[in-house]
Amino acid sequence: MIIATHMLESMISQPVPTRAEITDVANAVYEQSDCVMLSGETTVGQYPLECVQMLDKISRRIEAEESPDFREPAVFVTEKMKVLHSAVILANELPNSKLVTFTRQGFMAHGLASLRPVHSPILAFTPSPEVFRQMRLLRAVEPYLMAFAAEPDLTIENALAYLRRIGHVETGDKLIIATDILVQDRLVDSVQLRTVR
């Protein structure tokens, strides 16, 4: 996905961005960028906090007005993307659900983020610190660093126990788990629906 860089230069001398700067941020959201960031003078100016707050305000406003009808229909070539698409459709049909995924290289999180779930956060677990840092830039992805167990089901149970411990999931929550599971020395793509107990 695109990472848009924007300079809200007018924020240095006044607390209100120009129309062009607002348009730049809005266009980045329309283009479904994963994130926007400050650059140049804005990052070291007098109003860095106000600049970030303005980026957030503009982005949330545009996202709230965005209509799925304006999106180009996605074409999924790989089977894995079709599996992830089915996970997002299921999440969109279940209010207050969360998507959970496990990834060693970040593909599962990238794929889910690119499909833009309507309301479900993507809780992505990885054993790699580098992948963890990369996932922090993805839209709607909340990354977690965790060692994976040899048994896939134990990895899932460890992740759910951790999410319960930090108060991120509660009893009764619906979780859509999108992952690939090792079965008899081969990977099997899987989408599971679990209710937190």
Salt bridges, closest charged atoms under 4 A:
ASP34 OD1 - ARG116 NH1 3.43
ASP56 OD1 - ARG60 NE 2.81
GLU63 OE2 - ARG139 NE 3.25
GLU65 OE2 - ARG61 NE 2.89
GLU66 OE1 - ARG71 NH2 3.78
GLU142 OE1 - HIS168 NE2 2.45
ASP153 OD1 - ARG194 NH2 2.85
GLU157 OE2 - ARG194 NH1 2.87
ASP173 OD2 - LYS98 NZ 3.63
ASP180 OD2 - LYS80 NZ 3.23
ASP189 OD1 - LYS80 NZ 2.71
